Amino acid sequence: MEKNLVKLIQEKISDQLSLWDDVTIHPHRFGGIEFQLNGKEFGHIHNFGTMDILFGNKLREAIVTEGLAKPHHIFPQTGWISYYFENEADIKNALWLLRFSYLLNSLKQKTITIEQFESRIETLNVSATIKQIVIRKGS
């Protein structure tokens, strides 16, 4: 992927995520940028145009099955997903994945309640399958 396009995608996504509570943006150890919630990574975008997010095995399987992302580009059997940018229009789907990860991590860090989490994922229109996995996990 062209470097200028990757940089544009990284900038546009960073602009959005910088508006979210408790999110900071840092250089990623393997190149690119990393998004952290209260100091803990919840996703990153490599300089070659691939975004990786850790969801755990059950969620990864559901997300991949629904065509929202692919298994991780190096470690496909783990809970990581990879999202491959092809153009600027892919930012919308990437933001959906990042928002979902952000909300899951907010719940895990107890910065939101299960009720707040359930309310906020409604705005993402997650599938019944994914909702069942996360609600069971968060309870």
BELVEN-V156514 format. One record per residue. RES is the residue in one letter. OMEGA is omega in degrees with one decimal (999 if undefined). Layout:
res->{RES | RES}
omega->{OMEGA | OMEGA}
//
This chain:
res->{M | E | K | N | L | V | K | L | I | Q | E | K | I | S | D | Q | L | S | L | W | D | D | V | T | I | H | P | H | R | F | G | G | I | E | F | Q | L | N | G | K | E | F | G | H | I | H | N | F | G | T | M | D | I | L | F | G | N | K | L | R | E | A | I | V | T | E | G | L | A | K | P | H | H | I | F | P | Q | T | G | W | I | S | Y | Y | F | E | N | E | A | D | I | K | N | A | L | W | L | L | R | F | S | Y | L | L | N | S | L | K | Q | K | T | I | T | I | E | Q | F | E | S | R | I | E | T | L | N | V | S | A | T | I | K | Q | I | V | I | R | K | G | S}
omega->{-178.9 | -176.1 | -179.6 | 178.8 | 177.6 | -179.9 | 178.3 | 178.8 | 178.9 | -179.4 | -178.0 | 178.6 | 177.6 | 178.7 | 179.4 | -175.5 | 178.5 | 177.5 | -178.0 | -179.8 | 171.8 | 179.0 | 172.9 | -176.4 | -173.7 | 170.4 | 178.0 | -174.2 | 178.1 | 180.0 | -178.8 | -179.1 | -177.1 | 179.1 | -178.2 | 172.5 | -177.3 | 175.6 | -179.9 | -178.3 | 172.2 | 174.9 | 176.6 | 176.6 | 178.1 | 178.6 | 178.1 | 170.9 | 176.6 | 177.1 | 178.3 | 178.5 | 175.8 | 178.4 | -171.9 | -171.1 | -177.5 | 178.8 | 178.1 | -179.6 | 179.7 | -179.5 | 178.6 | 179.7 | -179.9 | 176.3 | -178.7 | 179.8 | 178.7 | 171.8 | -178.1 | -174.3 | 178.1 | -176.9 | -173.0 | -177.7 | 179.6 | 178.5 | 180.0 | 170.1 | 170.7 | 175.5 | -175.0 | 177.0 | 173.6 | 179.8 | -176.5 | 180.0 | -179.7 | 179.8 | -177.9 | 180.0 | 178.3 | 178.5 | 176.3 | 179.8 | 179.3 | 178.9 | 178.3 | 177.4 | 178.9 | -179.7 | 176.7 | -180.0 | 175.2 | 177.5 | -179.9 | 179.9 | 179.1 | 174.0 | 170.8 | 178.1 | 176.5 | 178.5 | 177.1 | 178.9 | -179.0 | 178.8 | -176.5 | 178.4 | 174.8 | -179.3 | 179.1 | -178.4 | 178.3 | -179.5 | 177.6 | 180.0 | -179.6 | 179.9 | 180.0 | 179.3 | -174.4 | 179.9 | 176.9 | -179.1 | -175.5 | -177.7 | 999}
//
